[in-house]
Amino acid sequence: MEFKHVPVLLNQCIEGLDIDPGGIYVDGTIGGGGHSWHICERLSEQGTLIGIDRDQDALRAAEERLKGFTCRKYFVQSDYADIKSVLAGVGLEKINGALLDIGVSSFQLDNPERGFSYMQDAPLDMRMNQTEGLTAWEVVNTYDQSELKRIISEYGEERWASRIASFIVNARKEKPIGGTAELVEIIKAAIPAKARRTGPHPAKRTFQAIRIEVNDELGQLEQAIDEYFDVLDHGGRLCIITFHSLEDRIVKEKFARRANPCTCPPEFPVCVCGKKPDVIKITRKPMIADDLELEENPRSRSAKLRICEKI
């Protein structure tokens, strides 16, 4: 299957990175290389791109797509949060900018073999790195009811989490739940008919929750933000695109704490804790897709971009 990657909020990201042609830039979730193509376009022969992805298919596609550019390029299969190890592996310590496009790629969603989509039948997999252990099958068939309820409620923000967890546990008593289509039907049965008639696909939130659990997406993001600020050089920028409120909340709170780390009580007239900010927020509010992008790429509807600069 061809690796298609439609870059979201492209112009805002490229402008936000404020690219130095000779600088070092990281695309921590390179996907098919959509954003990276435009980064490389602005880099000279002295510039460097480091592309990271868990998915080996993504890395192969990105390397092929970007082979015509003359800047230095490194493609590394890794979690984007392991940025310090990645940099050490290529002999670098500091970078001038980084982009993280959080979430599942169009290729992964559209490839039925990967099990990310509730629209096509497939094995229950959902791993971004197919060499890692935990699969969606294990989550669905081995987690107890209370744990299933927790992740569906917390990661999927699903109001019917308790019923869905109960229906899953009851269904698997007969036999293991083998594929995505079977899981979709169980979820539909758990959600009352009236609730199914409005809003998104009834399985959307539960599939999101299972995918987040399988890939530890929120834990990765939480860890990554501080790691990237540590390796950013002065004036370097970190751009993060999120696709749901849980991710955006983590980014918003992390950026706010780094931009205003003071822990003094509000009534103190001056700061006495001595904690100084090491970043400034470039975006006070998240940037979102305009009408044209929404028309061309409906998946950009929930995308939000926040940008910080190291000082």
Summary of the structure (lengths in Angstrom):
residues: 311
radius of gyration: 20.7
end to end distance: 43.2
largest distance: 65.8
contacts: 1003
relative contact order: 0.13
helix: 47%
strand: 15%
